Amino acid sequence: MAFIDTTNYAPELADEVRTMYGRQEAHYGYVPNYAKVFCHRPEMMGLWAQLLSGAKRHMSKRHYELTTFAAAHALRSTLCALAHGKALTEFFSSEDVQAMARGKMPDSLSSAEVTMMTFARDVARDATKVTHGQIEQLKRHGFTDADIFDIAATAAARSFWTKVLDALGVEADTAFLEMDVDFRRAMTVGRPIDFLRRPVVEDLPAYAGYSTEGLA
């Protein structure tokens, strides 16, 4: 589902689009909604992959996922909250990830991680509100200047990704409906999951700009 026309996977596609779709299908077993909007500029998907690789290179997976989730949640990206919330269950219980989605900071987070996530959320919401005091607080928790750069870059990169996708009406794929209902609901912080193609909608909240009426 997107507001712009997209191209489905087909052998006759241009080489760059076919290659991009092929990588996505090999990883997920299908071509995700987000990838389809890049059919118009497939080279940008490659640039995004390079940006992600640079952001991840110097961060632990746990810190990368926490930073990304905090930014995605602040930006109200259902797609990224679902994907990175699921990734966080490698390190935290489902209940704790759901608590993070509600803006809570469970005891399983260290004080340094709480400070890191707060900073990432502030970067995503309005970076002009970040203060020098926040940077000093991160340093007191052991983060170096380079570490702080990585956190800021990761949160800012997520802003680019979510704003492109939300501006084009991209919704999380129906594959996410296989998740636990309570977990899925907690992660649905913005656009609903691929709602026009859903067989049932009784558990879908009516978010601003969307209505469950008339959907089947």
N, C-alpha and C positions, 0 to 999 in steps of 0.2 A: 504494500500500500504506500503510495506517494502522491504528491500533488502534481508531479511532472511525469510525462510518459517515459517508460523505461523499456529495455529490451530483454526479453527472456533468453536463456541460454539456447544457442543453436549453432550447428557446425559452420554455417555460412557467416557468422559474425566476423568482424574485423579481428585480425590476429591478437591485437593488444587486449581487446575486450574478452575474447574467448580465453586467453591465457589468464586474465584476472578472474573471470568467472570460474575457470577450472581450478585455480588455487583455492578459492572459497569453497567450492563443492567438495574438493578433496578433504578439506579440514572439517566442514560441518555436515557433509552429506547432502547439502542443498545449497542454493545460492541465496544468501540472506537478503532481506529487503534493503538493508543499508548499502550493499554492494551494487545493487541494480541501478541506483541513481548515479553511480560512478561510470555507467556505460557511456556517458557523454564526455567524460574526461578521465579515462582509465589511468592515465599517467599520474593523476593526483593520488590514486590509491597507493601507488608505489612510493610516492613522496611521503604519504602518511605512515607507511610501514617503516620508512627510514627514520622519521621523526620519533616514532614509538621506540624503535631500536635504540636510538640515542638516549631517550629518556630513561629506558630500563637499564641501560648498561651499568650504571654505577649505583643502582638501588637494589636492595634486597627485594625479593618478590613480595614479601609481606608488606613492606613499606610502600612499594609501588601500588599494590592493590588497595591499600588503605587510603593513599593519597588520591588515587583515581576514583574510588568509591565516594570519598568525601566531596570531591569536585562534581561528580556526576549527580549526586544527591542534591547539592546546592543548586545545580543547573536544571533540576527537575527532569532529568533524562531517564525515562523508564528503561529504555534499551540498555544503557550503560550501567544503571543501578542493578538490573537483573543479571547482566553478564558478570560484572565485577563483584556483586554480592555473592553470586554463586562461587566465584573464585575465592572469596574470603572464607568460605566454609572449609577450605583446606587448613585454615589456621584457627578458626573460631567456630563455636557451635552455631547452628541455625538461629537459635534464640538470640544470641549475642549480635549476630548480623542484623536481625530484625530490629533489635534495640538501637543499633547504629542508624538504621533507616528512619527511626522515630526521633533521631537527634540526641539519643542517650549515649553515654560513654560507659560501657560495661567494664567491670573490674579486670577482664581479660586483656584490656588495653593498658600499656604502660603509660606513665605520665608524659613521657616523651612523645608517645604516639598520639595521645590526646592533643598535645600542643601542635603536633604536625598536622593532624586532621583539621583542627580549628583554623590553622594558617591556610591550608589548601582550600577550605570552604570560603574563607575570606577572599582569597585570590580569585576564585570562580565567581563569587557574588559581586564584588567591587574591589578591584585591586588598589584603587586610589585610597581606600580606607585602611590599608595595611600600614601599621606604624613601625617605627624603628624599635620600639619596645618589644613588639612581637618577634622581631629578628633576634634581639638580644635574649629573649626567653628561649628561643630555639637553640641558641648557642649554649645557654646554661644547661640545656638538656643533652649537650654533647654533639649537636649538629654543627658541622663545619660550614664555612661559606659555600663551598662546592656542593655540600649536601642540600643547603637551603636553595641554591640555584636549581638543583634537580627537582626539588619539591615544587617550586614555583613553575618550572618549565612543564612538569607533568600536569599540574592543575590547569595551566594556561592552554596546553595542547588539548586537554579534554574539552575546554571551552570551544575551541575551533571545531572539533568533531561534532559535539552535540548541537551546536548552533547551525551547522550546515545541514545536519539530518533533520532537526526539528523544523527548520525553515522550509524544507522540502516535503514535510509531512510524512517522513519515514517512521513507521511503527515497528516495534519489536515483533519478531516472527511468531507464528502460532506454535512453534516448537517449545516456546517458553511456557505454554499452557500445561505442559507435562510436569512442571514444578509443583511442589507442595502448595496448596491453595493459600495458606496463611503467609508463607514466605513470598509468594508471587504478589499478593496484595500489598505487602509491606514495601516491596520494591517498585510498585507501580506509582511513581511520584509525579508523572506528567502524562504524556499521551498513553492511551490504553493499548493493550496488545492487539495488533492486527484485527481490530474489532469488526471490520466489514465482512471478514471471511469466517467469523466465529460461528459454530453451530449453536452455541448457547451463550447467553449473556447475563444470566441471573446474578452472577457474582461480580459483574463489572461495575465499578463505581461510576457515577456520572460526573466526570470532570468538567471544568469550565470549557465551554465550546463544544462539548460532546454530549449526546443524549443516547440513552439505551432504548428509547422508545422507537418502535418500528423495526428494530433489528431482530433477525431470526437466525 
